[in-house]
Amino acid sequence: MQAETVDIALSSGDRDEAISRLYEEHALGLTRLALMMVGDRESAEDAVQDAFLGLHRRWRLLRDPAAALPYLRSSVLNNARSVLRRRRLPSWFAGAYDPPVWSAESAALLGAERREVLDGLHRLPQRQREALVLRYYAELSEEETAQAMGVSRGTVKSTTSRALDALGRILGENA
């Protein structure tokens, strides 16, 4: 998911084609981003689908077609935040949430070290997890990460640094 320009026409007649192209090129990467945030495939796919639906509804308000992909990233993050907030609701209101259990197939594919890192990542506070996932998994620049998170570049730098320190401590505990 390297930074790239998106060549999309703004006319409403091209809207469906442009959004379809964005979906074909970026849906998988956005789903992986959401998966890293929420921890289960169904919620991740829902977050991405909702982001694309939002883009479709707001297409005419989009001033710059190059802003479509950053809009989608921010929307996916916001949707993931909403999923995580709903999980924290009292169980009598929202139902209890059981964290995802890796399937036997997934467990076989993922090495023990990667599972340990993912577990450690999910133990981080939400903002720190977002910063790490966007910077190192989605390979966004500090500026793109700041834009997606809705914070300043300096906040991204400090949050990333604190997250790496915390993840190091978490992984050190498990060693």
C-alpha positions as CSV (number, residue, x, y, z in Angstrom):
1,M,0.0,0.0,0.0
2,Q,2.7,2.5,-0.9
3,A,1.7,6.1,-1.4
4,E,0.4,6.6,-4.9
5,T,-1.7,9.0,-6.9
6,V,-5.1,7.9,-8.0
7,D,-6.1,8.8,-11.5
8,I,-9.9,9.1,-11.3
9,A,-12.3,11.3,-13.2
10,L,-14.8,13.3,-11.0
11,S,-17.9,13.1,-13.2
12,S,-20.8,11.2,-11.7
13,G,-21.0,9.1,-14.9
14,D,-17.5,7.8,-14.1
15,R,-18.3,7.4,-10.4
16,D,-19.2,3.7,-10.5
17,E,-16.2,2.8,-12.7
18,A,-13.8,4.8,-10.6
19,I,-15.0,3.3,-7.3
20,S,-15.0,-0.2,-8.9
21,R,-11.4,0.4,-9.9
22,L,-10.4,1.6,-6.4
23,Y,-12.1,-1.5,-5.0
24,E,-10.3,-3.9,-7.3
25,E,-6.9,-2.3,-6.5
26,H,-7.2,-1.5,-2.8
27,A,-10.0,-3.6,-1.1
28,L,-7.7,-6.4,-0.1
29,G,-5.1,-4.1,1.4
30,L,-7.7,-2.1,3.2
31,T,-9.3,-5.4,4.5
32,R,-5.9,-6.5,5.8
33,L,-5.5,-3.1,7.5
34,A,-8.9,-3.4,9.2
35,L,-8.1,-7.0,10.1
36,M,-5.0,-5.9,11.9
37,M,-7.1,-3.4,13.9
38,V,-10.2,-5.5,14.8
39,G,-8.8,-9.0,14.7
40,D,-11.6,-10.8,12.8
41,R,-12.2,-11.1,9.1
42,E,-16.0,-10.5,9.1
43,S,-15.7,-7.2,11.0
44,A,-12.8,-6.2,8.8
45,E,-14.7,-6.9,5.6
46,D,-17.7,-4.9,7.0
47,A,-15.5,-1.9,7.8
48,V,-14.1,-1.9,4.3
49,Q,-17.5,-2.3,2.7
50,D,-18.9,0.5,4.8
51,A,-16.0,2.7,3.7
52,F,-16.7,2.1,0.0
53,L,-20.4,2.7,0.5
54,G,-19.6,6.0,2.2
55,L,-17.3,7.0,-0.7
56,H,-20.1,6.1,-3.2
57,R,-22.6,8.3,-1.3
58,R,-20.2,11.2,-0.9
59,W,-18.5,11.0,-4.3
60,R,-20.0,14.3,-5.6
61,L,-18.5,16.1,-2.5
62,L,-15.0,14.9,-3.3
63,R,-13.0,17.9,-4.6
64,D,-9.9,16.0,-5.6
65,P,-10.0,12.5,-7.0
66,A,-6.6,11.8,-5.5
67,A,-8.3,12.1,-2.1
68,A,-10.4,9.0,-2.6
69,L,-7.8,6.5,-1.3
70,P,-6.9,8.6,1.8
71,Y,-10.6,9.1,2.4
72,L,-11.1,5.3,2.3
73,R,-8.1,4.7,4.7
74,S,-9.5,7.1,7.2
75,S,-13.0,5.7,6.8
76,V,-11.7,2.1,7.4
77,L,-9.9,3.3,10.5
78,N,-13.0,5.1,11.8
79,N,-15.1,2.0,11.1
80,A,-12.6,-0.2,12.9
81,R,-12.7,2.2,15.9
82,S,-16.5,1.9,15.9
83,V,-16.3,-1.9,16.0
84,L,-13.9,-1.8,18.9
85,R,-16.1,0.7,20.8
86,R,-19.1,-1.6,20.3
87,R,-17.1,-4.5,21.7
88,R,-16.6,-2.5,24.9
89,L,-20.3,-2.0,25.5
90,P,-21.7,-3.8,28.5
91,S,-22.5,-7.4,27.6
92,W,-26.2,-7.0,28.5
93,F,-26.5,-4.3,25.8
94,A,-24.3,-5.6,23.0
95,G,-23.7,-9.2,23.8
96,A,-20.3,-10.6,24.9
97,Y,-17.4,-10.5,22.5
98,D,-15.1,-13.4,22.2
99,P,-11.8,-12.5,20.7
100,P,-11.1,-14.3,17.4
101,V,-9.5,-17.8,17.6
102,W,-7.1,-18.5,14.9
103,S,-8.3,-21.5,12.9
104,A,-6.1,-24.6,12.6
105,E,-5.4,-23.6,9.0
106,S,-4.4,-20.1,10.0
107,A,-2.3,-21.3,12.9
108,A,-0.4,-23.7,10.6
109,L,0.3,-20.8,8.1
110,L,1.4,-18.3,10.7
111,G,4.6,-18.9,12.5
112,A,4.8,-18.8,16.3
113,E,6.7,-15.5,16.2
114,R,4.2,-13.8,14.0
115,R,1.3,-14.9,16.2
116,E,3.2,-13.6,19.2
117,V,3.7,-10.2,17.5
118,L,0.0,-10.0,16.5
119,D,-1.1,-10.9,20.0
120,G,1.3,-8.2,21.4
121,L,-0.1,-5.7,18.8
122,H,-3.6,-6.4,20.0
123,R,-2.6,-5.7,23.6
124,L,-1.5,-2.2,22.7
125,P,-3.8,0.8,23.1
126,Q,-5.9,1.5,20.0
127,R,-4.1,4.6,18.9
128,Q,-0.6,3.0,19.2
129,R,-1.9,-0.1,17.3
130,E,-3.2,2.2,14.5
131,A,0.1,4.1,14.3
132,L,2.1,0.9,14.0
133,V,-0.2,-0.8,11.5
134,L,-0.4,2.3,9.2
135,R,3.4,3.0,9.3
136,Y,4.8,-0.5,9.1
137,Y,2.1,-2.8,7.7
138,A,0.4,-0.4,5.3
139,E,3.8,1.3,4.7
140,L,2.4,4.8,4.8
141,S,4.6,7.8,5.3
142,E,4.3,9.8,8.6
143,E,2.3,12.4,6.7
144,E,-0.1,9.9,5.3
145,T,-0.4,8.2,8.7
146,A,-1.2,11.5,10.3
147,Q,-3.8,12.2,7.7
148,A,-5.5,8.8,8.1
149,M,-5.5,9.1,11.9
150,G,-6.5,12.7,12.0
151,V,-3.5,13.8,14.0
152,S,-0.3,15.8,13.5
153,R,2.9,14.3,12.1
154,G,4.6,14.9,15.5
155,T,1.9,12.9,17.2
156,V,2.4,10.0,14.8
157,K,6.2,10.1,15.5
158,S,5.7,10.1,19.3
159,T,2.9,7.5,19.3
160,T,4.9,5.2,17.0
161,S,7.9,5.5,19.3
162,R,5.8,4.7,22.4
163,A,4.1,1.8,20.6
164,L,7.4,0.2,19.6
165,D,8.7,0.5,23.2
166,A,5.5,-1.0,24.6
167,L,5.5,-3.8,22.0
168,G,9.1,-4.5,22.9
169,R,8.2,-4.8,26.6
170,I,5.2,-7.1,25.7
171,L,7.3,-9.3,23.6
172,G,10.0,-9.4,26.2
173,E,7.5,-10.6,28.8
174,N,6.6,-13.6,26.5
175,A,10.2,-14.5,25.9
